[in-house]
Amino acid sequence: MRFLKQWSHVQLASVCTKIGSGATPRGGDSVYVDIGTALIRSQNVYNGKFSESGLAHITETHAEQLSGVAVESRDVLLNITGDSVARCCQVPDSLLPARVNQHVAIIRPDQSQLLPEFLCYYFVSPLMQKYLLSRAGSGGTRNALTKAMIESLEAPCPDLDTQQHIVDLLKSYDDLIENNRRRIQLLEQSARLLYKEWFISLRFPGHEHVKINNGVPEGWERTTLGEFAPLKYGKALKADSRVFGQVVVYGSSGIVGHHDKSLISGPAIILGRKGNVGSVYWSPGDCWPIDTVYYIKREPALRYLFYALLNMPFISTDVAVPGLNRDFAHSLKLLLPSNLLLGLFEEIVEPLHRQIETLEKQITSLAKARDILLPRLMSGEVVV
C-alpha cells in the first residue's frame, strides 16, 4: 500500500445517468402477487447487502406503470425515508427485472467515470453514513433524503483502475464474511433437521424398540414451558446509557449493541417479547437482555430447549404493539425426552454450535478490519 493525496471529488449530478425514487403502484392490495416483477422496498435494502425477506412482487401490468423506475444491473439503491434512511446496497441480477417504491432511490452512475460498486462502498463508509443521516434529519421531523440532496452529493473519483482495485480489496473481505455466513446456515440447518427427525418425527436412535403411549414415547414426559423453564424479564438499558465493552446486549431483533457490564451469565436463551415476538437467540456468553425480551437461565443449559422454542407457536397477544404474554408462553406444551436421548443430542449439536461461534467471531473480526480500512481507502489516504 502507498499513501496518496486526497482525490478530487465529483458531484453525483454530473456523473450519474439516473437519480430518482419509485412509487407505489395504483390498485391497492390487488397489485401484489406471489410471482411477478419484484418491487424493492426499504426493508430489502441493508448496508452492503440486499435482503429478500419480505420481498414483494407486482403484476406485469402494474410493473409497466412503473417502467420509469426499472432497476438495471449494478444500480445502486439508497433508502431515502424512514428509520432505515441512508442504507445502501446493490440488487442481485437474479431479481431483475425489478422496480422500486417511493422509499428507495435508484442511483445509476456513468460507468466510464464512476463504478457503481465503488459508489456503493463509499455510501456505506462510516463517515458518509453519518453525513447522510445528518442531511436526512435536517429538513423536518421525518428522516428524508431528497433528489436534490442526492444530486448535490460529492463522491471521490480516482481513475477506474484505482476504483476497481479498491472494490476488489473490500469485496474480498465481504466474500469471506458471506462464505462464513453460508457455512453457519448449513450448520444451523443440520442441527434443526436433527431436532425435527428425533423429536418431531420421533425417529430417534432406537425408536423401533420404544413403545408409544398416546403419542409420547416411553420414558418421555409431558410438561409446560413455565414448569420446566420459567421466563424472566430483561432489564431496560437505553443506548445512551451503555458503556461500550465486550458484553452483548440483546433485544427482540437480536444483538442491538454492547456494554461493559452483564445482566446475566451465559449461556442463556433469549426470547422476543415485544416487537419481534417469539424470536429465539442463544447467548453463549454473559449478556444483557433488555426489556423487550425474556430470557431463560437453566443449569445445565439445554440446546434441546433452544430448538424446542424455535418450533413453538408463539403468537402476538397485544393488538397495538406486538407482544408475547408471559402466562400464555408458560402454558405452551413441552415434550421432554429421556435424559439419555437429551445427552446424546447435546453431544452431537454442541460441536456444531462451537463451529458457529468460531465463524461468528471471524465475521466480527473481518467486518471490523474492513470497516477500519474502508474510510482510508475512500479518502485516498491509502490505496492498493
Secondary structure, 3 states (H helix, E strand, C coil): CEECCCCCEEEHHHHEEEEEECCCCCCHHHHEEEEEEEEECHHHEECCEECCCCCEEECHHHHHHCHHHEECCCCEEEECECCCCCCEEECCHHHCCEEECCCEEEEEECCCCCCHHHHHHHHHCHHHHHHHHHHHCCCCCCCECCHHHHHHCEEECCCHHHHHHHHHHHHHHHHHHHHHHHHHHHHHHHHHHHHHHHHHCCCCCCHHHCCEECCEECCCEEEEHHHHCCCEECCCCCHHHCCCCCEEEEECCEEEEEECCCCECCCEEEEECECCCCCEEEECCCEEECCCEEEECCCCCCHHHHHHHHCCCCCCCCCCCCECCHHHHHCCEEEECCHHHHHHHHHHHHHHHHHHHHHHHHHHHHHHHHHHHHHHHHCCCEEC
